Amino acid sequence: MKNFSRTALAVFTPLFALAIMGQGCLGGQPATGPDGGLYRTADMNAWSHLTVLDLGKQIGSLANVGMSSLALDPQDPGALYAGTVQNGILYSLNGGESWINPEGLSKGNVVAIAVHPKDKCVVYAARLNQIMKTENCQRDWKEVFFDARTDKRFTSIAIDWFNPNVVYATTDGGDIVRSSNNGDTWSVVYRLDGVALKNIIVDPHDSRVLYVSAFGQGILKTVDGGQNWEKIRDTLSEIDSKTRRSTLVVADPSTKDRVYQVSDYGILRSDDAGASWQALTLPSPPDSVKILAFAVNPKDAKQLVYATPSSVVFSADGGATWTSKRSPTTRPPKTLLYDLSDSPRLYLAPGVAK
């Protein structure tokens, strides 16, 4: 099963092609304009608009599709996964040049995706209050966790890269859940009632260390694989109270103990695993612009990038200076993601048009 070649695994009909080309978003709000899909750049100047949907004998378009999430296959720089607002999951095996929408998970809002670090055919996906899993390269998907509270939503998934049997997920209701047996059973390891947990990451240098962005509470951290958790908020509040409105936490893949936090205030950096923080000086004053996404180049720690509703802003010197350019899409960016190629390319996933 592990040697199975990931190819187009589903049969598509013209009716489905029309549905994917003309879909709206969840909640009845239309996704207007042909600037959805995915965008890619190699130099922060020219963007490629990636909209080709491989329907087997036909070609469809993703230009009107809103995105919710992006993920990489750690073993293959060309393998990408995208969660859509309404049409489930997409995957590409050629760096985003074309995409496939597997039948097994072709509906719903997929807000988070995690790919097994050692088995390319194992993928987890969060769809509303469900966690789904495939073990056979997307030929089949099964539900491995269901939260009976239908008003709660999963927000992120992370796999322990050292021990991939261990999987974590967060919810917008304050739960951190963990499975120690490949998703067969789950338990709540920490709960902050009523707090929206935005994302969870496993430290790339020590998988026992995890960080969670907790809106209003700063950051949660564990150093023992989720057995015990501490709140990082006082050191954040020393800079400004708005730093506790954490929306994203990102670890630098190439620099041990370096962590970034995005909040309503701006972007902070810690070089000592969250013990102390400093604010990056951005082109806009603190708390004056909404930062929707942020990424660090995995091959060059000095290259940083963030997105606002209308611009993409990047730095080549670790945040000392910044260059701002107009976003390639009128839609609000949902995710920025570098791939793992020798010269990493940057992907931008736009969400639903406002």
C-alpha positions in Angstrom: 0.0 0.0 0.0 2.8 2.4 0.8 4.3 2.0 -2.7 1.0 2.9 -4.4 1.4 5.6 -7.0 -0.9 8.5 -6.4 -2.8 9.1 -9.6 -6.2 10.3 -10.5 -8.3 8.0 -8.4 -11.9 9.1 -9.1 -14.2 9.2 -12.0 -15.7 12.6 -12.7 -18.8 13.5 -14.6 -19.6 16.6 -16.6 -22.2 17.5 -13.9 -19.5 17.5 -11.2 -17.2 19.6 -13.5 -19.9 22.2 -13.7 -20.4 22.1 -9.9 -16.7 22.7 -9.2 -16.4 25.4 -11.7 -19.4 27.4 -10.6 -19.5 26.7 -6.9 -20.1 29.3 -4.2 -19.0 29.2 -0.6 -20.5 27.8 2.6 -23.2 29.8 4.3 -24.7 31.1 1.0 -22.2 33.9 0.4 -21.1 33.7 -3.2 -17.4 33.4 -4.1 -17.3 36.1 -6.7 -14.7 36.7 -9.4 -12.2 34.5 -11.2 -9.3 35.1 -8.8 -9.7 32.1 -6.5 -7.7 28.8 -6.7 -4.0 29.0 -5.8 -1.1 31.4 -6.6 2.6 30.6 -6.7 5.8 32.7 -7.0 9.5 32.0 -7.1 10.7 35.5 -6.8 8.0 37.6 -5.0 7.5 39.5 -8.3 5.5 37.3 -10.8 2.7 35.1 -9.6 1.3 32.0 -11.4 -2.4 31.5 -11.1 -2.9 27.8 -10.5 -6.5 26.9 -11.5 -6.3 23.7 -13.6 -8.6 20.9 -12.3 -7.8 17.5 -13.7 -11.1 15.8 -14.4 -9.5 12.9 -16.3 -10.9 13.3 -19.9 -11.8 17.0 -19.2 -10.2 20.0 -17.7 -12.0 22.1 -15.1 -11.2 25.4 -13.4 -10.6 26.4 -9.8 -10.7 30.1 -10.5 -13.9 30.6 -8.5 -13.0 28.3 -5.6 -12.2 29.6 -2.2 -9.5 28.0 -0.1 -9.3 27.2 3.6 -5.9 25.4 4.1 -2.7 24.2 2.5 -0.3 21.4 3.4 2.8 19.8 2.0 3.9 16.2 1.7 7.2 16.2 3.7 8.7 13.6 1.4 7.8 15.1 -1.9 8.3 18.9 -2.8 5.8 18.6 -5.6 3.0 17.1 -3.6 0.5 19.6 -2.2 -2.9 19.4 -0.5 -5.5 22.2 -0.4 -8.7 22.3 1.6 -11.5 24.2 0.0 -14.4 26.1 1.4 -17.0 23.9 -0.1 -15.5 21.2 -2.3 -13.5 19.2 0.2 -9.9 18.5 -0.5 -7.7 18.9 -3.6 -4.2 17.4 -4.2 -1.5 18.1 -6.7 1.6 16.0 -7.6 3.2 18.6 -9.8 3.7 21.6 -7.7 0.2 23.0 -8.2 0.2 22.9 -12.0 -2.9 20.7 -11.9 -5.2 19.5 -9.1 -7.4 16.5 -8.4 -10.5 16.4 -6.2 -10.9 12.8 -4.9 -14.5 11.5 -4.6 -14.0 10.3 -1.1 -13.7 13.9 0.3 -15.2 16.1 -2.4 -17.6 18.1 -0.2 -17.4 20.4 2.8 -15.1 22.9 4.3 -11.7 21.3 4.9 -10.0 23.7 7.3 -6.8 21.8 8.1 -4.7 19.0 6.6 -1.7 17.0 7.9 0.4 14.5 5.9 2.2 11.6 7.5 5.9 12.3 7.5 6.9 8.8 6.5 4.0 7.4 4.6 2.7 9.5 1.7 -0.6 7.6 1.5 -1.7 8.6 5.0 -3.4 12.0 5.3 -5.6 13.6 8.0 -8.1 16.3 7.2 -10.4 18.4 9.5 -13.9 19.1 8.1 -16.0 21.1 10.4 -16.5 18.9 13.5 -15.0 15.8 11.9 -11.4 14.5 11.5 -11.1 12.4 8.3 -8.3 10.0 7.3 -7.1 8.2 4.2 -4.6 5.4 4.4 -4.5 4.4 0.7 -3.6 7.6 -1.2 -7.1 9.1 -1.2 -8.9 6.1 -2.7 -11.0 6.0 0.5 -11.6 8.4 3.4 -13.0 7.5 6.8 -14.1 9.4 9.8 -11.8 8.8 12.8 -13.1 11.4 15.2 -16.4 13.2 15.5 -17.3 16.0 18.0 -20.9 15.6 18.9 -21.1 19.4 19.7 -22.1 20.5 16.2 -21.4 24.1 17.0 -17.7 23.4 17.5 -15.1 23.2 14.7 -11.7 21.7 14.4 -9.1 24.4 13.5 -5.8 22.6 13.0 -4.1 19.2 12.9 -0.4 18.3 13.6 1.5 15.0 13.4 4.4 14.2 15.7 7.3 13.8 13.1 9.3 11.7 15.5 6.5 9.3 16.4 3.8 9.6 13.7 1.4 7.4 15.7 0.7 10.6 17.7 -1.7 13.2 16.2 -3.0 16.4 17.7 -5.9 18.6 16.8 -7.4 21.9 18.1 -10.9 23.3 18.2 -12.5 26.7 18.3 -14.1 25.8 21.6 -10.8 25.4 23.5 -10.0 21.7 23.2 -6.6 20.1 22.4 -7.2 16.5 21.5 -4.6 13.8 20.9 -4.5 10.3 19.5 -1.6 8.0 20.3 -2.6 5.2 18.0 -2.8 6.6 14.5 -6.2 8.3 15.0 -8.0 5.1 16.2 -9.0 6.7 19.6 -8.8 10.3 20.9 -8.7 12.1 24.2 -8.8 15.7 25.4 -5.4 16.6 26.8 -6.2 20.2 27.6 -9.2 22.5 27.6 -9.7 26.3 27.7 -13.5 26.6 27.7 -14.7 29.2 25.2 -11.3 30.1 23.8 -10.7 29.8 20.1 -7.5 27.8 19.5 -6.3 28.9 16.1 -3.4 26.5 15.3 -1.1 23.9 16.8 2.5 23.2 15.7 5.1 20.5 16.6 8.5 22.0 17.2 10.7 21.0 14.2 13.7 20.4 16.5 12.0 18.6 19.4 8.7 16.9 18.8 7.9 16.9 22.6 7.5 20.6 22.3 4.3 22.0 20.9 2.8 25.5 20.6 -0.9 26.5 20.3 -2.2 30.0 19.4 -5.0 30.8 21.8 -7.0 33.9 20.9 -7.2 36.1 24.0 -4.9 33.9 26.0 -1.6 34.2 24.0 0.2 30.9 23.4 -0.1 27.5 25.0 3.1 25.4 25.2 4.0 21.9 26.3 7.5 20.3 26.6 6.3 16.8 27.3 4.1 15.9 24.4 0.9 17.4 25.7 0.9 16.0 29.3 1.3 19.4 30.8 0.6 22.9 29.4 1.7 26.4 30.3 0.3 29.7 29.2 2.6 32.2 27.6 0.9 35.5 28.0 2.6 37.7 30.6 5.7 38.1 28.5 3.5 38.9 25.5 1.5 41.5 27.5 4.6 43.3 28.4 4.7 44.5 24.8 1.0 45.2 24.4 -2.2 43.6 25.7 -3.4 43.0 22.1 -0.6 40.4 21.7 -2.7 38.0 23.7 -5.1 37.9 20.7 -3.0 35.3 19.1 -4.1 34.1 15.6 -1.0 32.1 14.5 2.2 30.6 15.8 5.0 29.5 13.5 8.3 27.8 14.3 11.4 28.5 12.2 12.4 25.2 10.6 16.1 26.1 10.4 16.6 28.0 13.7 16.3 26.1 17.0 14.0 27.8 19.6 12.9 30.6 17.2 9.2 31.0 17.2 6.9 33.7 15.6 3.5 34.8 16.8 0.9 36.7 14.8 -1.7 38.6 16.8 -4.0 41.7 16.5 -0.9 43.7 17.5 1.4 42.5 14.8 4.3 40.0 14.6 6.5 39.0 17.5 9.6 36.8 17.5 11.1 34.7 20.3 14.7 33.3 20.1 14.4 31.4 23.4 11.4 29.1 22.8 8.9 31.6 24.0 10.6 32.8 27.2 10.9 36.4 25.9 9.6 38.2 22.8 10.4 41.2 20.6 8.1 42.9 18.2 9.1 43.1 14.5 9.0 46.6 13.1 6.6 46.4 10.2 5.7 49.0 7.5 2.4 49.7 9.2 2.1 50.8 12.8 1.0 48.2 15.4 -2.7 47.2 15.4 -3.3 49.2 12.2 -3.6 46.3 9.7 -5.0 42.8 9.8 -2.3 40.2 9.2 -4.0 37.1 7.7 -1.1 34.8 7.0 2.7 34.5 7.7 5.5 32.1 6.6 9.2 31.6 7.0 11.4 30.3 4.2 12.5 26.8 5.4 15.9 27.2 3.6 16.6 30.8 4.6 15.5 32.0 8.0 16.0 35.6 6.9 13.2 35.4 4.4 9.8 36.2 6.0 6.5 37.0 4.4 3.1 38.1 5.6 -0.2 38.9 3.9 -2.8 41.6 4.6 -6.2 41.8 2.9 -4.6 43.7 0.0 -0.9 43.2 0.0 2.0 40.7 0.4 4.9 42.0 2.4 8.3 40.3 2.5 11.7 40.7 4.1 15.1 39.3 3.1 16.9 40.4 6.2 14.9 38.8 9.1 12.4 41.6 9.4 14.9 44.6 9.5 13.4 46.0 6.2 10.3 45.1 4.3 8.9 45.4 0.7 5.2 45.6 0.2 3.5 44.6 -3.1 -0.1 44.3 -4.1 -1.7 40.9 -3.6 -2.3 38.9 -6.7 -5.9 38.4 -5.7 -8.7 40.6 -4.5 -9.8 37.9 -2.1 -8.4 37.8 1.5 -5.4 35.4 1.7 -6.0 32.4 4.0 -2.6 30.8 4.0 1.0 31.4 2.9 3.2 28.3 2.5 6.7 27.7 1.2 7.4 24.3 -0.5 10.4 22.2 0.4 12.2 22.3 -2.9 15.9 23.4 -3.1 14.8 26.9 -4.0 11.5 27.1 -2.1 8.5 28.6 -3.9 5.8 30.5 -2.1 2.1 29.5 -2.4 -0.8 31.9 -1.5 -4.3 30.4 -1.0 -7.1 33.0 -1.2 -10.3 32.5 0.7 -13.8 33.6 -0.1 -14.4 37.0 -1.6 -15.9 39.6 0.7 
